[in-house]
Amino acid sequence: MLELYGQILSRFASLASFSRSVFRWTIGLALVGSVLTLIPDLGQASNSRWISDFLVIQRGVVTSLLLFIVLLLVLLLWYPIRISRNTFVHALVFSVYFFSKSGLIVIWQMLGISMERSASAALIALSIVCVAAWLVLLTKKGESVEVRVGHAWNQEESDRLIRQLETFNSTLTRVTRR
């Protein structure tokens, strides 16, 4: 995720740095929040309880990663940032992966520990499909081909949004120097 943010926001160094900081804090808070939800159940130790607790923690972290990838896609759809085709493909495959994984974890928890084998098989299949998509869709040519997703249809609006992003970036640069 940090690498993806860095690539997409490479022209906006302060914004990329700020995003990385927010990302780290949010992941830490998601982890702490997930662990805190387990406190009422700490006295009930069993093998299935440990697996259930792990799933709760994993769901919190995966859901926060999903939130960040969705925010990243919204950023790409709104602001006409030029990125390589490979970066865009990577962001899309990543979003499908985290959306599917968080959904599978929620379903696994709702249906109970008896679905462990099916859920594990589904998660492995999801990982294989995503790796296959990366192998097929990420190409050497895709590194040099630039795409611009957001507001590509309106050049005036596109220019205004890029100026807005550059202003926000320079403001962050000034604030962080103090």
Secondary structure, 3 states (H helix, E strand, C coil): CHHHHHHHCCCCHHHHHHHHHHHHHHHHHHHHHHHHCCHHHCCCCCHHHHHHHHHHHHHHHHHHHHHHHHHHHHHHHHCCCEEEHHHHHHHHHHHHHHHHHHHHHHHHHHHCHHHHHHHHHHHHHHHHHHHHHHHHHCCHHHHHCEEECCCCCCHHHHHHHHHHHHHHHHHHHHHHHC
